[in-house]
Amino acid sequence: MRGSTIAIIVLLAAIGLVGMNTLFTVQPVEQVLITQFGKPVRIITKPGLHAKLPFIQTSISFDRRLLDADLPDEEVVLNDQRRLIVQSFVRFRITDPLQYYQAVGGTEEGIRGRLDAVVSSAMRQVLGNIPLSDLLSKERDPIMAAIRDETNQQMEGFGITVVDVRILSADLPDQNTAAVLSRMQADREQIAAEARAEGNEASLKIHADADMQQTVLLADAKASAAELQGEGEAAAIKIYADAYSQDPQFYGIWRTLQAYEAGLATPPTHLVLTPNDGLLKYLATPPNTNQTNGASSP
């Protein structure tokens, strides 16, 4: 009885062991390559429960998802002889498990080492034909696409597809940083000097225009004032002439009184005249208003 129990246990264990080596599950994010004595037999991409020959066949699982690989820092020389330390990464997908297995085996580490060398070569080839200004402009995406395409071309037959190559950082080598910063400072100082020179030139031009406009305005004003003054003096002369022609005696009296007002109204005023001077005649003898009125009558 005890021997039968042991036999049953051994049989169940053997069945379990055979079942474990026969049945396996393929996850939705996996693809499985079945090998027999190391030779590829078939590829399974459909998720679910599957079977294989126990102890003879082996299942090797490969990830179907997008995989990342960080690349080591690489020094590249651009078209304008600038040197950059480039840190990048690549995203790829295993698209043909059989080619992948035949090229690098059943692990991801084998392909990562190969990708390092290929992406480095593609990056040197593409970046060596462009200047730094293109890498820092909107042309960067087409440049990365060119590196990706070159990588895919060189990785043909490895069972993978490179989806994207991206630059994380691009720094100048330490020995070039000081020289570049000095050159940038010199360029900025030159731009500032040119801006100041242009500003001074514009300022001088504005001042010259303002001075010219001031001179023109003053000349026009003086000309207008002289013209108006001449017109006023002509009008005054005409008024004086008209007044004189209407009553010369009254006009003489009025002008003499104006002279008194202008010469004697504000003290101290001293006039040295002879008693017979005609200017003093109205101070000694008042004018004859009747005679004046009569002279002015028609």
C-alpha positions as CSV (number, residue, x, y, z in Angstrom):
1,M,0.0,0.0,0.0
2,R,2.8,2.4,0.9
3,G,4.6,1.5,-2.3
4,S,1.5,2.3,-4.4
5,T,1.1,5.7,-2.7
6,I,4.7,6.5,-3.5
7,A,4.3,5.4,-7.1
8,I,1.2,7.6,-7.4
9,I,3.0,10.6,-6.0
10,V,6.0,10.0,-8.3
11,L,3.6,9.6,-11.3
12,L,1.8,12.8,-10.4
13,A,5.1,14.6,-10.0
14,A,6.2,13.3,-13.3
15,I,3.0,14.4,-14.9
16,G,3.3,17.8,-13.3
17,L,6.9,18.2,-14.5
18,V,5.9,17.2,-18.0
19,G,3.0,19.6,-17.9
20,M,5.2,22.4,-16.7
21,N,7.6,21.7,-19.6
22,T,4.8,21.3,-22.1
23,L,2.4,24.2,-21.5
24,F,3.3,27.8,-21.3
25,T,1.5,31.2,-21.5
26,V,2.2,33.9,-24.0
27,Q,1.4,37.4,-22.6
28,P,-0.1,40.2,-24.8
29,V,3.2,42.1,-24.5
30,E,5.3,39.0,-25.5
31,Q,6.3,37.1,-28.5
32,V,7.9,33.6,-28.1
33,L,10.4,31.8,-30.2
34,I,10.4,28.0,-29.8
35,T,13.8,26.3,-30.3
36,Q,14.6,22.6,-30.5
37,F,18.1,21.7,-29.4
38,G,19.0,25.3,-30.0
39,K,17.5,25.4,-33.5
40,P,14.6,27.8,-34.1
41,V,11.4,26.0,-34.8
42,R,8.5,28.5,-34.8
43,I,7.4,31.9,-33.5
44,I,4.3,32.5,-31.4
45,T,2.8,36.0,-31.3
46,K,-0.8,35.1,-30.3
47,P,-1.4,35.6,-26.6
48,G,-2.8,32.6,-24.6
49,L,-1.9,29.1,-23.6
50,H,0.4,27.1,-25.9
51,A,2.2,23.8,-25.9
52,K,5.6,22.5,-26.9
53,L,7.5,19.3,-26.7
54,P,8.7,18.8,-23.1
55,F,12.4,18.7,-22.4
56,I,13.2,18.9,-26.2
57,Q,11.9,22.3,-27.1
58,T,12.6,25.6,-25.3
59,S,10.5,28.8,-25.3
60,I,12.4,32.1,-25.4
61,S,10.3,35.2,-24.7
62,F,10.9,38.6,-26.3
63,D,9.3,41.9,-25.4
64,R,6.9,43.3,-28.0
65,R,6.9,46.8,-26.3
66,L,8.9,49.8,-27.1
67,L,12.4,49.4,-25.5
68,D,14.8,52.1,-24.5
69,A,18.6,52.1,-24.6
70,D,20.7,55.0,-23.1
71,L,23.8,55.5,-25.1
72,P,27.2,56.6,-23.6
73,D,28.5,60.1,-24.1
74,E,30.0,60.6,-27.5
75,E,32.3,63.3,-28.8
76,V,31.5,64.4,-32.4
77,V,33.0,67.0,-34.7
78,L,30.4,69.1,-36.6
79,N,30.8,70.5,-40.1
80,D,32.0,73.9,-38.7
81,Q,34.7,72.1,-36.7
82,R,32.8,72.5,-33.4
83,R,33.3,69.6,-31.0
84,L,30.3,68.5,-28.9
85,I,29.9,65.9,-26.2
86,V,26.5,64.3,-27.1
87,Q,24.4,62.3,-24.7
88,S,21.6,60.4,-26.5
89,F,19.1,57.5,-26.3
90,V,17.4,55.2,-28.7
91,R,14.0,53.6,-28.8
92,F,13.5,50.4,-30.6
93,R,11.2,47.4,-31.0
94,I,11.9,43.7,-31.6
95,T,10.0,43.0,-34.9
96,D,11.5,39.7,-35.9
97,P,12.4,37.4,-33.0
98,L,14.0,34.8,-35.3
99,Q,16.5,37.4,-36.8
100,Y,17.0,38.9,-33.4
101,Y,17.9,35.4,-31.9
102,Q,20.2,34.5,-34.8
103,A,22.0,37.9,-34.6
104,V,22.5,38.5,-30.9
105,G,20.9,35.6,-29.0
106,G,18.0,35.6,-26.6
107,T,18.9,38.6,-24.3
108,E,18.5,42.3,-24.7
109,E,22.1,43.1,-23.6
110,G,23.5,41.8,-26.9
111,I,21.5,44.2,-29.0
112,R,22.2,47.2,-26.7
113,G,25.9,46.8,-27.2
114,R,25.4,46.6,-31.0
115,L,23.1,49.7,-31.0
116,D,25.8,51.7,-29.1
117,A,28.3,51.2,-31.9
118,V,25.8,51.7,-34.8
119,V,24.1,54.8,-33.4
120,S,27.5,56.3,-32.7
121,S,28.6,55.7,-36.3
122,A,25.3,57.1,-37.7
123,M,25.5,60.2,-35.4
124,R,29.1,60.9,-36.5
125,Q,28.2,60.5,-40.1
126,V,25.1,62.8,-40.0
127,L,26.3,65.4,-37.5
128,G,29.6,65.7,-39.4
129,N,27.8,67.3,-42.3
130,I,25.9,70.0,-40.4
131,P,26.9,73.2,-38.5
132,L,26.1,73.8,-34.9
133,S,23.4,76.4,-35.8
134,D,21.4,73.7,-37.6
135,L,21.5,71.4,-34.6
136,L,20.1,74.2,-32.4
137,S,17.4,75.2,-34.8
138,K,14.1,73.8,-36.1
139,E,16.2,71.5,-38.4
140,R,17.0,69.3,-35.4
141,D,14.0,67.0,-36.0
142,P,15.0,66.2,-39.6
143,I,18.6,65.6,-38.4
144,M,17.4,63.1,-35.7
145,A,15.2,61.4,-38.4
146,A,18.3,61.1,-40.6
147,I,20.3,59.4,-37.8
148,R,17.4,57.1,-37.1
149,D,17.1,56.1,-40.8
150,E,20.9,55.5,-41.0
151,T,20.7,53.4,-37.9
152,N,17.9,51.2,-39.3
153,Q,19.8,50.8,-42.5
154,Q,22.9,49.5,-40.6
155,M,20.8,47.4,-38.2
156,E,19.0,45.6,-41.1
157,G,19.0,41.9,-40.4
158,F,19.1,42.2,-36.6
159,G,15.3,41.8,-36.2
160,I,14.6,45.2,-34.7
161,T,13.2,48.6,-35.9
162,V,14.7,51.8,-34.4
163,V,11.7,54.1,-33.8
164,D,13.5,57.1,-32.6
165,V,16.9,58.6,-31.7
166,R,17.1,61.6,-29.5
167,I,19.8,63.9,-28.1
168,L,19.4,64.5,-24.4
169,S,22.2,67.1,-24.2
170,A,25.0,68.5,-26.3
171,D,27.7,70.2,-24.4
172,L,31.0,71.8,-25.4
173,P,34.2,70.1,-24.2
174,D,35.7,71.8,-21.1
175,Q,38.7,73.0,-23.0
176,N,36.5,74.7,-25.6
177,T,34.0,76.3,-23.2
178,A,36.2,79.3,-22.2
179,A,37.2,80.0,-25.8
180,V,33.6,79.9,-26.9
181,L,32.4,82.1,-24.1
182,S,35.1,84.6,-24.9
183,R,34.1,84.6,-28.5
184,M,30.5,85.0,-27.6
185,Q,31.3,87.9,-25.3
186,A,33.4,89.6,-28.1
187,D,30.5,89.1,-30.5
188,R,28.0,90.6,-28.0
189,E,30.4,93.6,-27.4
190,Q,30.7,94.2,-31.1
191,I,26.9,94.1,-31.5
192,A,26.6,96.5,-28.5
193,A,29.2,98.9,-30.0
194,E,27.4,98.8,-33.4
195,A,24.1,99.6,-31.6
196,R,25.7,102.5,-29.7
197,A,27.2,103.9,-32.9
198,E,23.9,103.6,-34.7
199,G,22.2,105.3,-31.7
200,N,24.8,108.2,-31.7
201,E,24.4,108.6,-35.4
202,A,20.6,108.7,-35.1
203,S,20.9,111.2,-32.2
204,L,23.2,113.5,-34.2
205,K,20.8,113.4,-37.1
206,I,17.8,114.2,-34.9
207,H,19.7,117.1,-33.3
208,A,20.8,118.4,-36.7
209,D,17.2,118.2,-38.1
210,A,15.9,119.9,-35.0
211,D,18.5,122.7,-35.3
212,M,17.7,123.1,-38.9
213,Q,14.0,123.3,-38.2
214,Q,14.6,125.8,-35.4
215,T,16.7,128.0,-37.8
216,V,14.0,127.8,-40.5
217,L,11.2,128.6,-38.0
218,L,13.2,131.5,-36.5
219,A,14.0,132.9,-40.0
220,D,10.4,132.6,-41.0
221,A,9.2,134.2,-37.8
222,K,11.7,137.1,-38.2
223,A,10.6,137.5,-41.8
224,S,7.0,137.5,-40.8
225,A,7.7,140.0,-38.0
226,A,9.6,142.3,-40.2
227,E,6.9,142.1,-42.8
228,L,4.2,142.9,-40.2
229,Q,6.3,145.7,-38.7
230,G,6.8,147.2,-42.2
231,E,3.1,147.0,-42.8
232,G,2.4,148.6,-39.4
233,E,4.8,151.4,-40.0
234,A,3.4,152.0,-43.4
235,A,-0.1,152.0,-41.9
236,A,1.1,154.5,-39.2
237,I,2.7,156.7,-41.8
238,K,-0.5,156.7,-43.8
239,I,-2.5,157.5,-40.7
240,Y,-0.2,160.3,-39.8
241,A,-0.3,161.6,-43.4
242,D,-4.1,161.5,-43.5
243,A,-4.3,163.3,-40.2
244,Y,-1.9,165.9,-41.3
245,S,-3.7,166.5,-44.6
246,Q,-7.0,167.0,-42.8
247,D,-5.7,169.7,-40.3
248,P,-2.0,170.5,-40.4
249,Q,-2.2,173.0,-37.6
250,F,-4.0,170.6,-35.2
251,Y,-1.6,167.9,-36.2
252,G,1.3,170.1,-35.3
253,I,-0.2,171.0,-31.9
254,W,-0.9,167.3,-31.2
255,R,2.6,166.1,-32.1
256,T,4.1,168.9,-29.9
257,L,2.0,167.8,-27.0
258,Q,3.1,164.2,-27.6
259,A,6.7,165.5,-27.4
260,Y,5.9,167.2,-24.1
261,E,4.4,164.0,-22.7
262,A,7.3,161.9,-23.8
263,G,10.0,164.3,-22.8
264,L,8.6,165.9,-19.6
265,A,6.2,163.3,-18.1
266,T,8.9,161.1,-16.4
267,P,11.2,162.9,-14.0
268,P,14.0,163.7,-13.8
269,T,14.1,165.3,-17.3
270,H,16.3,168.2,-18.1
271,L,16.0,170.1,-21.4
272,V,18.5,172.9,-22.3
273,L,16.7,175.2,-24.8
274,T,16.7,178.9,-25.7
275,P,13.7,181.0,-24.8
276,N,12.9,181.5,-28.4
277,D,12.9,177.8,-29.2
278,G,9.8,176.8,-31.1
279,L,9.3,173.7,-28.9
280,L,8.5,175.9,-26.0
281,K,5.9,178.1,-27.7
282,Y,2.9,176.2,-26.4
283,L,4.3,176.3,-22.8
284,A,4.5,180.1,-23.0
285,T,1.3,180.7,-25.1
286,P,-1.5,178.1,-25.3
287,P,-2.6,177.3,-28.8
288,N,-5.6,179.1,-30.3
289,T,-8.3,176.5,-30.3
290,N,-10.7,178.7,-32.3
291,Q,-8.2,179.2,-35.0
292,T,-7.5,175.5,-35.0
293,N,-11.1,174.6,-35.2
294,G,-11.7,177.1,-37.9
295,A,-8.8,175.7,-39.9
296,S,-10.1,172.2,-39.6
297,S,-13.6,173.3,-40.7
298,P,-14.4,172.8,-44.4
